């Protein structure tokens, strides 16, 4: 387990909710150390689905990143945002009904949508996330860190939140460290044996609940996103804290898509590389 990232979360969960300046200061220190040249990479695949390909090109043209609901990502990683805990033990030590605990854990999984980036330009990423060099890589400069979170690679099956949940249920306020752990660490865990090569940095958003006129009506509920067919949302690069500085096109990307990417007039370098 990465000691720097573990230390980051140990410090992060000690910061009171609402103290955004302290959170951002800690993040800036962490990412300055862990992200080379202040640069992150977003790999995008293109395939035989022309409609989906056009949506991805539209997003690039309009400076947008797609944030997915957790359940959409289950094909790649069924354990996304999973919170391992002994529900029976929690019920015994808190006098809460098991069904209420399960509903709480399912609700917490709904809090954030997710956009995945990497801090490395690497063959592994091109092969697995840009359809074997048939896609592109958007190269970003970090401008602010508000939505950025590190990934903690670990043995995820052995990561247990029983104690933290008991602490919260026995004292259900936002200042309980247990809630901090559940809210910030659980969506940042990845299995080290399966995914370490990704060197992932995450963008997490939860302000889809801020407005009653937004897609989710300002309310959160267990399983709501999947029930209503909500799959995610777009955020601008600016809102995400990123600035696009280059696009690299993979060597196997279809010619018509290469032509479209070059025709976007984004006023940034676009490279069609041979790897």
MARPALO-747679 format. One line per field, with one value per residue: residue number from 1; x, y, z of N, C-alpha, C in turn. Coordinates in nm, 2 decimals, padded with zeros to 4 digits. Layout:
BEGIN
pos = NUM ...
nx = X ...
ny = Y ...
nz = Z ...
cax = X ...
cay = Y ...
caz = Z ...
cx = X ...
cy = Y ...
cz = Z ...
// end
This chain:
BEGIN
pos = 1 2 3 4 5 6 7 8 9 10 11 12 13 14 15 16 17 18 19 20 21 22 23 24 25 26 27 28 29 30 31 32 33 34 35 36 37 38 39 40 41 42 43 44 45 46 47 48 49 50 51 52 53 54 55 56 57 58 59 60 61 62 63 64 65 66 67 68 69 70 71 72 73 74 75 76 77 78 79 80 81 82 83 84 85 86 87 88 89 90 91 92 93 94 95 96 97 98 99 100 101 102 103 104 105 106 107 108 109 110 111 112 113 114 115 116 117 118 119 120 121 122 123 124 125 126 127 128 129 130 131 132 133 134 135 136 137 138 139 140 141 142 143 144 145 146 147 148 149 150 151 152 153 154 155 156 157 158 159 160 161 162 163 164 165 166 167 168 169 170 171 172 173 174 175 176 177 178 179 180 181 182 183 184 185 186 187 188 189 190 191 192 193 194 195 196 197 198 199 200 201 202 203 204 205 206 207 208 209 210 211 212 213 214 215 216 217 218 219 220 221 222 223 224 225 226 227 228 229 230 231 232 233 234 235 236 237 238 239 240 241 242 243 244 245 246 247 248 249 250 251 252 253 254 255 256 257 258 259 260 261 262 263 264 265 266 267 268 269 270 271 272 273 274 275
nx = 00.08 00.05 00.23 00.24 -00.02 -00.18 -00.12 -00.21 -00.49 -00.53 -00.48 -00.67 -00.93 -00.94 -01.00 -01.24 -01.58 -01.67 -01.45 -01.30 -01.07 -00.86 -00.88 -00.82 -00.56 -00.42 -00.46 -00.33 -00.06 -00.02 -00.07 00.12 00.34 00.30 00.21 00.35 00.50 00.26 00.05 -00.21 -00.38 -00.63 -00.77 -00.94 -01.15 -01.23 -01.47 -01.67 -01.91 -02.08 -02.25 -02.18 -01.91 -01.94 -02.05 -01.84 -01.65 -01.79 -01.79 -01.52 -01.48 -01.64 -01.52 -01.57 -01.60 -01.70 -01.88 -01.94 -02.21 -02.18 -02.28 -02.28 -02.02 -01.98 -01.92 -01.65 -01.54 -01.69 -01.69 -01.69 -01.70 -01.78 -01.87 -01.74 -01.86 -01.97 -02.28 -02.46 -02.31 -02.29 -02.56 -02.61 -02.46 -02.55 -02.83 -02.97 -03.18 -03.11 -03.19 -03.21 -02.94 -02.83 -02.96 -02.86 -02.58 -02.61 -02.71 -02.50 -02.32 -02.43 -02.35 -02.15 -02.05 -01.82 -01.51 -01.24 -00.90 -00.54 -00.21 -00.01 00.15 00.13 00.19 00.02 -00.22 -00.30 -00.36 -00.56 -00.75 -00.78 -00.87 -00.67 -00.48 -00.66 -00.78 -00.78 -00.57 -00.63 -00.45 -00.40 -00.35 -00.33 -00.54 -00.69 -00.77 -01.01 -01.20 -01.05 -00.93 -00.70 -00.63 -00.64 -00.46 -00.51 -00.57 -00.87 -01.09 -01.03 -01.06 -01.24 -01.53 -01.67 -01.62 -01.61 -01.87 -02.02 -01.94 -02.04 -02.32 -02.38 -02.34 -02.47 -02.36 -02.22 -01.96 -01.83 -01.56 -01.59 -01.78 -01.65 -01.45 -01.61 -01.73 -01.52 -01.31 -01.41 -01.50 -01.26 -01.10 -00.92 -00.85 -00.54 -00.41 -00.54 -00.56 -00.35 -00.17 -00.30 -00.25 -00.43 -00.60 -00.87 -01.17 -01.42 -01.77 -02.03 -02.23 -02.46 -02.68 -02.76 -02.95 -03.31 -03.41 -03.24 -03.11 -03.15 -03.33 -03.25 -03.23 -03.12 -03.11 -03.11 -03.00 -03.13 -03.03 -02.99 -03.25 -03.40 -03.27 -03.06 -02.73 -02.51 -02.32 -02.22 -01.93 -01.76 -01.43 -01.31 -01.47 -01.40 -01.14 -00.93 -00.71 -00.70 -00.42 -00.31 -00.37 -00.32 -00.33 -00.40 -00.22 -00.38 -00.62 -00.92 -00.92 -01.12 -01.20 -00.97 -00.94 -01.16 -01.09 -00.87 -01.00 -01.13 -01.04 -00.91 -00.71 -00.48 -00.19 -00.21 -00.13 -00.05 00.05 00.30 00.35
ny = -00.12 00.22 00.44 00.73 00.79 00.67 00.82 01.06 01.02 00.96 01.21 01.36 01.28 01.38 01.64 01.89 01.87 02.10 02.26 02.37 02.50 02.38 02.12 02.15 02.26 02.04 01.86 01.99 01.97 01.70 01.62 01.77 01.64 01.37 01.38 01.39 01.67 01.81 01.69 01.52 01.23 01.14 00.87 00.77 00.56 00.45 00.28 00.04 00.16 00.41 00.61 00.64 00.71 00.96 01.10 01.11 01.26 01.50 01.57 01.63 01.84 02.03 02.08 01.90 01.66 01.33 01.20 00.91 00.72 00.50 00.24 00.20 00.14 -00.12 -00.34 -00.32 -00.30 -00.45 -00.39 -00.11 00.17 00.01 -00.09 -00.26 -00.43 -00.57 -00.63 -00.75 -00.74 -00.46 -00.40 -00.53 -00.38 -00.13 -00.11 -00.06 -00.15 -00.42 -00.38 -00.11 -00.03 -00.15 -00.01 00.24 00.21 00.15 00.39 00.57 00.49 00.61 00.87 01.00 01.07 00.96 01.03 00.89 00.93 00.91 00.92 00.86 00.81 00.54 00.21 00.01 00.15 00.26 00.02 -00.10 00.10 00.27 00.12 -00.05 00.13 00.25 00.48 00.79 01.01 01.25 01.51 01.67 01.97 02.03 02.26 02.34 02.17 02.08 01.88 01.66 01.34 01.11 00.76 00.48 00.20 -00.13 -00.44 -00.49 -00.65 -00.71 -00.48 -00.31 -00.15 -00.17 -00.08 00.20 00.25 00.17 00.36 00.59 00.54 00.53 00.79 01.00 01.24 01.48 01.53 01.31 01.09 00.84 00.88 01.04 00.87 00.67 00.83 00.94 00.76 00.51 00.55 00.57 00.35 00.09 -00.23 -00.36 -00.58 -00.61 -00.36 -00.18 -00.10 00.10 00.35 00.55 00.86 01.02 01.20 01.32 01.39 01.54 01.73 01.70 01.67 01.92 02.09 02.11 02.10 01.96 01.65 01.45 01.56 01.69 01.51 01.22 00.87 00.52 00.32 00.48 00.61 00.41 00.31 00.52 00.54 00.71 00.77 00.93 01.24 01.54 01.75 02.06 02.11 02.32 02.34 02.10 02.14 02.13 02.18 02.15 02.05 01.91 01.67 01.33 01.10 00.76 00.50 00.31 00.43 00.48 00.63 00.82 00.92 01.02 01.24 01.39 01.47 01.63 01.83 01.98 02.22 02.32 02.47 02.37 02.15 01.86 01.53 01.26 00.97 00.71 00.42
nz = 00.00 -00.08 00.10 00.10 00.00 00.18 00.41 00.33 00.33 00.60 00.71 00.57 00.65 00.90 00.87 00.93 00.80 00.55 00.57 00.34 00.25 00.39 00.31 00.03 00.04 00.15 -00.06 -00.27 -00.19 -00.19 -00.46 -00.59 -00.52 -00.62 -00.88 -01.19 -01.35 -01.32 -01.47 -01.61 -01.76 -01.98 -02.12 -02.41 -02.58 -02.91 -03.12 -03.30 -03.26 -03.39 -03.29 -03.02 -03.06 -03.18 -02.97 -02.79 -02.94 -02.96 -02.69 -02.65 -02.83 -02.70 -02.47 -02.24 -01.98 -01.91 -01.64 -01.47 -01.33 -01.05 -01.09 -01.36 -01.41 -01.34 -01.50 -01.56 -01.31 -01.06 -00.79 -00.75 -00.54 -00.34 00.00 00.24 00.52 00.83 00.86 01.05 01.29 01.32 01.35 01.59 01.77 01.76 01.77 01.54 01.27 01.05 00.78 00.75 00.78 00.56 00.36 00.41 00.35 00.08 -00.01 00.04 -00.16 -00.37 -00.37 -00.52 -00.86 -01.11 -01.27 -01.44 -01.45 -01.54 -01.41 -01.58 -01.90 -02.09 -02.23 -02.13 -02.05 -02.30 -02.44 -02.28 -02.22 -02.44 -02.65 -02.76 -02.89 -03.06 -03.00 -02.83 -02.64 -02.40 -02.28 -01.98 -01.79 -01.45 -01.29 -01.07 -00.76 -00.65 -00.71 -00.74 -00.64 -00.48 -00.55 -00.35 -00.35 -00.27 -00.08 -00.14 -00.07 00.20 00.33 00.57 00.70 00.93 01.20 01.17 01.07 01.29 01.48 01.36 01.35 01.62 01.69 01.51 01.34 01.12 01.18 01.28 01.27 01.15 00.95 00.78 00.68 00.55 00.36 00.21 00.17 00.09 -00.18 -00.31 -00.32 -00.48 -00.61 -00.56 -00.69 -00.93 -01.06 -01.02 -01.22 -01.35 -01.23 -01.12 -01.10 -00.95 -01.04 -00.85 -00.82 -00.65 -00.66 -00.81 -00.67 -00.58 -00.67 -00.70 -00.95 -01.10 -01.25 -01.06 -00.88 -00.65 -00.44 -00.26 -00.28 -00.20 -00.47 -00.66 -00.89 -01.08 -01.10 -01.22 -01.45 -01.48 -01.59 -01.57 -01.60 -01.76 -01.71 -01.73 -01.85 -01.71 -01.47 -01.37 -01.30 -01.48 -01.76 -02.10 -02.28 -02.48 -02.74 -02.80 -03.06 -03.11 -03.29 -03.42 -03.46 -03.64 -03.97 -04.04 -03.79 -03.69 -03.87 -03.80 -03.54 -03.59 -03.71 -03.53 -03.44 -03.19 -03.10 -02.98 -02.95 -03.16 -03.19 -03.40 -03.33 -03.37 -03.20
cax = 00.00 00.13 00.23 00.20 -00.16 -00.24 -00.10 -00.30 -00.63 -00.53 -00.49 -00.79 -01.05 -00.94 -01.04 -01.39 -01.66 -01.69 -01.32 -01.25 -00.94 -00.77 -00.88 -00.75 -00.42 -00.36 -00.46 -00.22 00.06 -00.02 -00.06 00.25 00.44 00.27 00.17 00.47 00.48 00.13 -00.01 -00.30 -00.41 -00.76 -00.77 -01.07 -01.16 -01.33 -01.49 -01.76 -02.04 -02.06 -02.32 -02.10 -01.79 -01.97 -02.07 -01.71 -01.59 -01.87 -01.74 -01.39 -01.50 -01.70 -01.44 -01.65 -01.57 -01.82 -01.88 -02.03 -02.27 -02.10 -02.33 -02.24 -01.88 -01.97 -01.86 -01.51 -01.51 -01.82 -01.68 -01.68 -01.77 -01.83 -01.84 -01.75 -01.89 -02.05 -02.41 -02.51 -02.24 -02.33 -02.70 -02.60 -02.39 -02.61 -02.97 -03.03 -03.23 -03.02 -03.24 -03.17 -02.80 -02.80 -03.01 -02.76 -02.46 -02.64 -02.73 -02.36 -02.26 -02.49 -02.31 -02.06 -02.02 -01.68 -01.44 -01.11 -00.78 -00.42 -00.09 00.10 00.14 00.19 00.13 -00.09 -00.34 -00.34 -00.42 -00.68 -00.85 -00.80 -00.90 -00.55 -00.43 -00.76 -00.85 -00.69 -00.54 -00.63 -00.34 -00.45 -00.28 -00.42 -00.55 -00.73 -00.78 -01.13 -01.27 -00.95 -00.90 -00.61 -00.68 -00.57 -00.46 -00.51 -00.65 -01.00 -01.17 -00.99 -01.09 -01.37 -01.57 -01.76 -01.60 -01.65 -02.01 -02.08 -01.92 -02.14 -02.46 -02.40 -02.33 -02.48 -02.33 -02.12 -01.82 -01.78 -01.46 -01.64 -01.85 -01.54 -01.39 -01.70 -01.76 -01.41 -01.22 -01.47 -01.50 -01.12 -01.03 -00.91 -00.78 -00.40 -00.37 -00.60 -00.57 -00.24 -00.10 -00.37 -00.21 -00.55 -00.64 -01.01 -01.25 -01.55 -01.86 -02.16 -02.32 -02.58 -02.80 -02.77 -03.07 -03.43 -03.44 -03.14 -03.15 -03.18 -03.43 -03.20 -03.25 -03.04 -03.18 -03.04 -03.04 -03.21 -02.97 -03.02 -03.39 -03.45 -03.20 -02.95 -02.60 -02.40 -02.34 -02.10 -01.88 -01.66 -01.29 -01.29 -01.53 -01.32 -01.01 -00.83 -00.70 -00.65 -00.30 -00.26 -00.43 -00.24 -00.41 -00.33 -00.18 -00.48 -00.75 -00.97 -00.88 -01.23 -01.20 -00.84 -00.97 -01.25 -01.02 -00.79 -01.08 -01.20 -00.98 -00.91 -00.59 -00.38 -00.12 -00.27 -00.03 -00.09 00.18 00.33 00.41
cay = 00.00 00.35 00.52 00.87 00.80 00.63 00.93 01.16 01.00 00.98 01.36 01.42 01.25 01.46 01.78 01.90 01.90 02.24 02.33 02.34 02.55 02.28 02.01 02.19 02.27 01.91 01.80 02.05 01.92 01.56 01.61 01.83 01.53 01.25 01.39 01.45 01.78 01.86 01.65 01.40 01.17 01.08 00.78 00.76 00.46 00.45 00.15 00.04 00.23 00.54 00.71 00.66 00.78 01.10 01.16 01.14 01.37 01.61 01.61 01.69 01.96 02.13 02.08 01.83 01.53 01.25 01.14 00.80 00.67 00.38 00.11 00.19 00.09 -00.25 -00.44 -00.31 -00.33 -00.46 -00.34 00.03 00.23 -00.09 -00.06 -00.39 -00.42 -00.67 -00.56 -00.81 -00.69 -00.32 -00.40 -00.57 -00.28 00.01 -00.12 -00.02 -00.27 -00.45 -00.33 00.03 -00.02 -00.18 00.10 00.35 00.18 00.16 00.53 00.63 00.46 00.70 01.01 01.06 01.02 00.94 01.03 00.83 00.97 00.85 01.01 00.80 00.78 00.41 00.11 -00.06 00.23 00.26 -00.11 -00.14 00.21 00.34 00.02 -00.10 00.24 00.29 00.59 00.91 01.05 01.39 01.55 01.79 02.04 02.06 02.41 02.34 02.03 02.07 01.76 01.55 01.25 01.00 00.63 00.40 00.06 -00.21 -00.56 -00.43 -00.75 -00.71 -00.34 -00.33 -00.03 -00.20 00.01 00.34 00.26 00.17 00.49 00.69 00.51 00.56 00.93 01.03 01.38 01.49 01.55 01.18 01.04 00.73 00.92 01.09 00.75 00.61 00.92 00.98 00.65 00.40 00.57 00.59 00.22 00.00 -00.35 -00.35 -00.69 -00.60 -00.23 -00.09 -00.05 00.22 00.47 00.63 00.97 01.03 01.32 01.29 01.50 01.51 01.84 01.67 01.68 02.06 02.16 02.03 02.09 01.88 01.52 01.37 01.63 01.74 01.41 01.10 00.75 00.39 00.26 00.58 00.64 00.30 00.30 00.62 00.54 00.81 00.71 01.02 01.38 01.61 01.86 02.12 02.10 02.43 02.30 01.98 02.19 02.08 02.26 02.06 02.11 01.83 01.54 01.23 01.00 00.63 00.46 00.23 00.50 00.49 00.75 00.92 00.98 01.11 01.36 01.47 01.52 01.73 01.94 02.05 02.36 02.34 02.56 02.29 02.05 01.73 01.44 01.13 00.91 00.57 00.37
caz = 00.00 -00.09 00.23 00.08 -00.02 00.31 00.50 00.28 00.38 00.74 00.74 00.51 00.72 01.02 00.84 00.95 00.69 00.52 00.57 00.20 00.23 00.45 00.22 -00.09 00.07 00.16 -00.19 -00.35 -00.14 -00.23 -00.60 -00.63 -00.50 -00.68 -01.02 -01.25 -01.44 -01.31 -01.59 -01.60 -01.89 -02.00 -02.23 -02.47 -02.68 -03.02 -03.17 -03.41 -03.23 -03.44 -03.21 -02.91 -03.10 -03.20 -02.84 -02.73 -03.01 -02.92 -02.56 -02.67 -02.90 -02.62 -02.34 -02.14 -01.93 -01.87 -01.51 -01.47 -01.20 -01.01 -01.14 -01.50 -01.42 -01.28 -01.60 -01.55 -01.17 -00.99 -00.65 -00.74 -00.43 -00.24 00.14 00.31 00.66 00.90 00.90 01.17 01.40 01.33 01.41 01.73 01.85 01.74 01.78 01.41 01.20 00.94 00.65 00.75 00.76 00.42 00.29 00.43 00.27 -00.07 -00.03 00.03 -00.29 -00.47 -00.35 -00.62 -01.00 -01.12 -01.40 -01.42 -01.52 -01.49 -01.41 -01.66 -02.04 -02.08 -02.32 -02.06 -02.06 -02.44 -02.47 -02.20 -02.21 -02.56 -02.75 -02.83 -02.97 -03.15 -02.94 -02.81 -02.50 -02.37 -02.18 -01.91 -01.68 -01.33 -01.25 -00.92 -00.71 -00.57 -00.74 -00.75 -00.52 -00.51 -00.54 -00.26 -00.40 -00.15 -00.09 -00.12 00.00 00.34 00.38 00.64 00.76 01.04 01.32 01.13 01.06 01.42 01.54 01.30 01.39 01.76 01.70 01.37 01.30 01.01 01.23 01.32 01.17 01.08 00.83 00.69 00.62 00.46 00.24 00.12 00.14 00.02 -00.33 -00.35 -00.31 -00.59 -00.58 -00.60 -00.77 -01.06 -01.12 -00.99 -01.34 -01.40 -01.16 -01.14 -01.02 -00.97 -01.02 -00.79 -00.81 -00.57 -00.66 -00.88 -00.57 -00.52 -00.73 -00.72 -01.09 -01.16 -01.29 -00.94 -00.80 -00.52 -00.34 -00.28 -00.23 -00.24 -00.60 -00.73 -01.02 -01.18 -01.11 -01.31 -01.58 -01.48 -01.61 -01.54 -01.64 -01.81 -01.64 -01.82 -01.80 -01.61 -01.35 -01.32 -01.25 -01.57 -01.88 -02.20 -02.34 -02.60 -02.77 -02.87 -03.12 -03.12 -03.42 -03.49 -03.47 -03.78 -04.04 -04.03 -03.66 -03.69 -03.95 -03.72 -03.42 -03.64 -03.76 -03.42 -03.42 -03.05 -03.07 -02.90 -03.04 -03.18 -03.24 -03.44 -03.30 -03.39 -03.07
cx = 00.09 00.12 00.19 00.05 -00.23 -00.23 -00.19 -00.44 -00.64 -00.55 -00.63 -00.91 -01.05 -00.99 -01.19 -01.46 -01.68 -01.56 -01.25 -01.11 -00.83 -00.76 -00.80 -00.60 -00.35 -00.36 -00.35 -00.09 00.08 00.01 00.07 00.36 00.42 00.24 00.29 00.43 00.33 00.03 -00.09 -00.34 -00.55 -00.77 -00.92 -01.06 -01.26 -01.34 -01.60 -01.90 -02.03 -02.13 -02.23 -01.97 -01.82 -01.99 -01.93 -01.64 -01.66 -01.82 -01.61 -01.40 -01.55 -01.64 -01.52 -01.59 -01.69 -01.79 -01.98 -02.09 -02.20 -02.15 -02.30 -02.10 -01.87 -01.91 -01.71 -01.47 -01.64 -01.81 -01.67 -01.76 -01.83 -01.79 -01.86 -01.77 -01.98 -02.18 -02.47 -02.45 -02.28 -02.47 -02.69 -02.55 -02.45 -02.76 -03.04 -03.07 -03.13 -03.06 -03.20 -03.02 -02.77 -02.85 -02.91 -02.64 -02.49 -02.66 -02.59 -02.30 -02.32 -02.43 -02.24 -02.07 -01.87 -01.63 -01.29 -01.01 -00.66 -00.31 00.02 00.06 00.21 00.11 00.01 -00.22 -00.39 -00.41 -00.55 -00.79 -00.86 -00.81 -00.78 -00.50 -00.53 -00.84 -00.76 -00.66 -00.54 -00.54 -00.38 -00.35 -00.38 -00.42 -00.60 -00.77 -00.91 -01.20 -01.18 -00.94 -00.80 -00.69 -00.58 -00.57 -00.43 -00.57 -00.79 -01.10 -01.15 -01.01 -01.23 -01.40 -01.67 -01.75 -01.65 -01.80 -02.08 -02.06 -02.02 -02.28 -02.49 -02.39 -02.35 -02.48 -02.22 -01.98 -01.76 -01.68 -01.50 -01.71 -01.75 -01.48 -01.48 -01.72 -01.64 -01.31 -01.28 -01.48 -01.36 -01.04 -01.03 -00.82 -00.64 -00.36 -00.42 -00.58 -00.45 -00.18 -00.17 -00.31 -00.31 -00.55 -00.79 -01.07 -01.39 -01.64 -01.98 -02.26 -02.44 -02.70 -02.83 -02.90 -03.19 -03.47 -03.34 -03.19 -03.20 -03.27 -03.38 -03.20 -03.17 -03.12 -03.10 -03.10 -03.12 -03.16 -03.01 -03.17 -03.45 -03.37 -03.09 -02.81 -02.48 -02.42 -02.21 -02.06 -01.77 -01.52 -01.26 -01.35 -01.45 -01.18 -00.90 -00.83 -00.64 -00.53 -00.26 -00.35 -00.34 -00.34 -00.34 -00.31 -00.28 -00.61 -00.79 -00.95 -00.99 -01.24 -01.08 -00.88 -01.06 -01.18 -00.93 -00.87 -01.15 -01.15 -00.98 -00.79 -00.50 -00.31 -00.20 -00.17 -00.09 00.04 00.18 00.40 00.50
cy = 00.13 00.43 00.66 00.88 00.77 00.75 01.05 01.14 01.00 01.12 01.41 01.40 01.32 01.60 01.79 01.93 02.05 02.32 02.30 02.39 02.45 02.16 02.04 02.20 02.13 01.84 01.86 01.99 01.78 01.55 01.67 01.72 01.41 01.26 01.46 01.56 01.83 01.82 01.52 01.36 01.11 01.00 00.76 00.66 00.49 00.31 00.15 00.10 00.37 00.65 00.74 00.74 00.93 01.17 01.20 01.25 01.50 01.66 01.68 01.83 02.07 02.13 02.02 01.70 01.46 01.19 01.04 00.77 00.54 00.26 00.09 00.13 -00.05 -00.36 -00.44 -00.35 -00.33 -00.41 -00.19 00.09 00.13 -00.06 -00.19 -00.36 -00.54 -00.61 -00.62 -00.76 -00.54 -00.32 -00.43 -00.46 -00.14 00.01 -00.06 -00.15 -00.29 -00.39 -00.18 00.06 -00.05 -00.07 00.22 00.33 00.19 00.31 00.60 00.60 00.55 00.84 01.07 00.99 01.03 00.96 00.99 00.89 00.89 00.95 00.95 00.79 00.65 00.31 00.04 00.02 00.24 00.13 -00.13 -00.03 00.29 00.23 -00.02 00.00 00.28 00.41 00.71 00.93 01.20 01.42 01.68 01.84 02.06 02.21 02.42 02.19 02.00 01.93 01.64 01.47 01.15 00.87 00.55 00.26 -00.03 -00.35 -00.52 -00.53 -00.75 -00.57 -00.34 -00.19 -00.05 -00.10 00.15 00.35 00.26 00.30 00.60 00.67 00.54 00.71 01.00 01.18 01.38 01.50 01.42 01.13 00.93 00.77 00.97 00.97 00.69 00.70 00.94 00.86 00.55 00.42 00.58 00.46 00.15 -00.12 -00.35 -00.45 -00.67 -00.47 -00.13 -00.03 00.08 00.35 00.58 00.75 01.00 01.17 01.27 01.41 01.46 01.62 01.82 01.67 01.82 02.12 02.06 02.02 02.01 01.73 01.43 01.44 01.67 01.64 01.29 00.98 00.62 00.34 00.36 00.60 00.53 00.29 00.40 00.63 00.64 00.73 00.80 01.15 01.43 01.73 01.93 02.10 02.20 02.39 02.18 02.02 02.15 02.18 02.16 02.12 02.03 01.71 01.45 01.12 00.87 00.59 00.38 00.30 00.52 00.63 00.86 00.99 01.07 01.24 01.45 01.54 01.64 01.86 02.02 02.19 02.40 02.43 02.50 02.20 01.92 01.64 01.31 01.04 00.76 00.52 00.25
cz = 00.00 00.03 00.21 00.07 00.11 00.41 00.46 00.34 00.53 00.78 00.69 00.59 00.86 01.00 00.86 00.81 00.67 00.52 00.44 00.18 00.28 00.36 00.09 -00.07 00.08 00.02 -00.28 -00.32 -00.19 -00.38 -00.66 -00.62 -00.59 -00.83 -01.10 -01.35 -01.43 -01.42 -01.56 -01.74 -01.88 -02.13 -02.28 -02.58 -02.79 -03.08 -03.28 -03.38 -03.27 -03.35 -03.09 -02.94 -03.12 -03.07 -02.78 -02.81 -02.98 -02.78 -02.57 -02.73 -02.80 -02.48 -02.22 -02.11 -01.88 -01.73 -01.50 -01.33 -01.18 -01.08 -01.28 -01.51 -01.37 -01.37 -01.59 -01.40 -01.08 -00.84 -00.64 -00.63 -00.33 -00.10 00.21 00.46 00.70 00.95 01.02 01.29 01.42 01.40 01.56 01.82 01.84 01.76 01.65 01.34 01.08 00.81 00.64 00.73 00.62 00.33 00.30 00.35 00.12 -00.10 -00.05 -00.10 -00.40 -00.47 -00.46 -00.76 -01.02 -01.26 -01.37 -01.51 -01.47 -01.49 -01.49 -01.81 -02.07 -02.18 -02.25 -02.07 -02.21 -02.48 -02.41 -02.20 -02.34 -02.68 -02.83 -02.93 -03.08 -03.10 -02.93 -02.66 -02.49 -02.26 -02.11 -01.81 -01.57 -01.29 -01.11 -00.89 -00.64 -00.59 -00.74 -00.62 -00.57 -00.50 -00.44 -00.30 -00.28 -00.18 -00.05 -00.04 00.15 00.40 00.44 00.71 00.87 01.15 01.29 01.13 01.20 01.49 01.49 01.35 01.53 01.79 01.56 01.34 01.19 01.05 01.28 01.22 01.09 00.95 00.73 00.61 00.52 00.34 00.15 00.09 00.06 -00.14 -00.39 -00.35 -00.44 -00.55 -00.64 -00.70 -00.91 -01.13 -01.09 -01.11 -01.39 -01.35 -01.17 -01.04 -01.05 -00.96 -00.97 -00.78 -00.73 -00.58 -00.75 -00.80 -00.53 -00.56 -00.74 -00.87 -01.17 -01.19 -01.17 -00.84 -00.67 -00.41 -00.37 -00.22 -00.28 -00.38 -00.69 -00.88 -01.12 -01.20 -01.21 -01.44 -01.59 -01.49 -01.58 -01.60 -01.69 -01.72 -01.73 -01.76 -01.69 -01.47 -01.28 -01.27 -01.35 -01.69 -01.99 -02.27 -02.46 -02.62 -02.85 -02.93 -03.14 -03.27 -03.50 -03.50 -03.61 -03.84 -04.03 -03.90 -03.64 -03.76 -03.87 -03.60 -03.47 -03.68 -03.65 -03.39 -03.27 -03.00 -02.97 -02.99 -03.04 -03.25 -03.28 -03.43 -03.34 -03.26 -03.10
// end
